[in-house]
Amino acid sequence: MMSSNSARPGPVAPPPAPADVGIVAAMPMEIAPLLARLKNPRKYASERHTVLEGELSGKIVVAIITGVGRKFARRGTQLLIGGHRPRWIISAGFAGALDPGLTRNQVVLADEVLDTEGLRLSIDVSTPSQSGGKHKITTGRLLTVDRIIRTAAEKAALREEYHRADVLDMETSAVASVCTDRGVRFLGVRVVSDEAGVDLPPEVLSIMGPTGSFRVGAAMGAIWRRPSSLKELLVLRDHANAAAQVLTEVLPSIIRQLP
């Protein structure tokens, strides 16, 4: 029997107000500088993810870091839409160039998204305008793959096979697909972190964890086996930091233009 002094459950907290824009990123390094710019930040924690909400460019923005790959990106996008009901979702982060004409730190706004399983979606990029302050924004075809593409030869083969795709990543098709199913407007904004003609060091395949974390033990082992890889990995880190800074400078302008 329940005692008359038993505690009764308190009122349930109301859900977050609908957000204007949701940002889905795979790795912390991609959007950490941008998140530092959020005003009045608030955190919402679930069992697997933390969603950060705040104000940016006059909009309520929510962001989630999902981990690498389509499965994680799909789950994170569903969580944002279900819990925060954004009017727009942006898949944001780094990309590898497939088009030899694209240079590092160039910004690509996806006007078509495809993947290796046959998905092909056209994206309305009439909003925003192709302007990102001092950074030129190029529209292009984005291919989502399921593994890191390391060599220039692999990049060239994928460009030939998949409709002359311009850039590649490992998440955007999943985010775009969920948004299409849920009727949420979508943009894919990617910064080129490695060019089409550049081979990434082989160690990159082992040092990145599935959540986008840096595997210190794997990195130390790689350096022990091939000491020259240290310089290459440091260059890779610098390129990632530069790409993240570009994304931080471009996204507020894009968000400001969204209706």
C-alpha positions, 0 to 999 in steps of 0.5 A: 500500500502506498503511504500518504507521504509517498512522493508523487511525480512532479510535472513533466518538463515541456519539450524544447521549442521548435528550432529553426535549423538543425545541424548534423555533423559526424565528428566534433572537429568539424563543427566545434568552432561553430558551436563555440559561437552559439549564444545562450547554449543549452544541452539536451542529453539522451542515452547516446547523444547530446544535442546543443541548442543556441542562437546563431544568426538570429535563428534557434539552432540545434546541433548533433554530432552523430559519429561517422557513417550513414547509420549514425547520421540517420539516427541523429537526424531522426533524433533532431527532427523528433525532439526539436522539429527544425524547419531546416536540416544542414548536413555539415562537415568535411568532404573529399574532392572528386573533381580535380578542379576543386581545391582545399577549403572550397565550399560545396553546396550539394545540389544533388546527393547520391550514394553507392546503393542507387539513391539519387536526390535533387536538392533545391539550393535556390536558398541560400544564395551562393555567397559565404562572405569571403568564401565562394560557394560552389554547387555540386554533386555529392556522393556518399560512400561507406568507407574512407577513400584514401587514394587519388586513383580510387577518387578518380574511379568513383567520379567516373562511376557515379555520374561525375560526382564532385565530392564525397562524404560518409553521411549526407545521403542518409541525412537527406533521405530522412529529411525527404521522408519527413518533409524537412527542408535540407541542405548539404554544406561541405568543405573540401579537406583533401583534393582529388589528386592527393593520397591520404596517409594509409594510417588514416584508416586506423586512427579514426574511431567510429564516433569520429574520435582520435584513436591515440593508441592506433596513432602511436602504433602507426608512428612507431611503425612508420616515423615519417607518418607523424608529419603527414598526420600533423598536416592532416590535422592542420587541414582539418582545422582549416576546413572547420574554420571555413565552415565556421565562417560560412554557415552563419551566413547561410543560416541567416538567409534561410526563411 
